[in-house]
Amino acid sequence: MSFSGGGDWLEAFNKDAVIVADIVGLVVTRTPEDDANMVAVSIHARAESFAALYAAGPKPHLIAQHEELDEVWRRTHADFKGAVDGRRTLIVFRCDGSTLAPLDDLAPAEIARLYPRKE
């Protein structure tokens, strides 16, 4: 079970989000443009939320964004990545079609879709 940290919130996506919401009692959100389930845990409630998750069985851990981005880059086929002005860039598929996006500008939900999680 993976959490991404950003500011005052820890976010879990897709299957992880559903599990966290069920155990901790949160609501899963989903936006059409992101095409991913998401739940956010306040950084202030981290200890209690992680304790509840451990007690229920899942083993939560934090993933630094740079680790996620490096793994997304590593796992993306060469036909879908390159460099533009010295920045690592991927072709991503959004609601309005495919587009070229700098790796470090990906939205959290896009990273969640591309980041290979252990099932």
Secondary structure, 3 states (H helix, E strand, C coil): CEEEEECCEEEEEHHHHHHHHHHHCCCCEEECCCCEEEEEEEHHHHHHHHHHHHHHCCCCEEECHHHHHHHHHHHCCHHHEEEECCEEEEEEEECCEEEEEEHHHCCHHHHHHHCCCCC
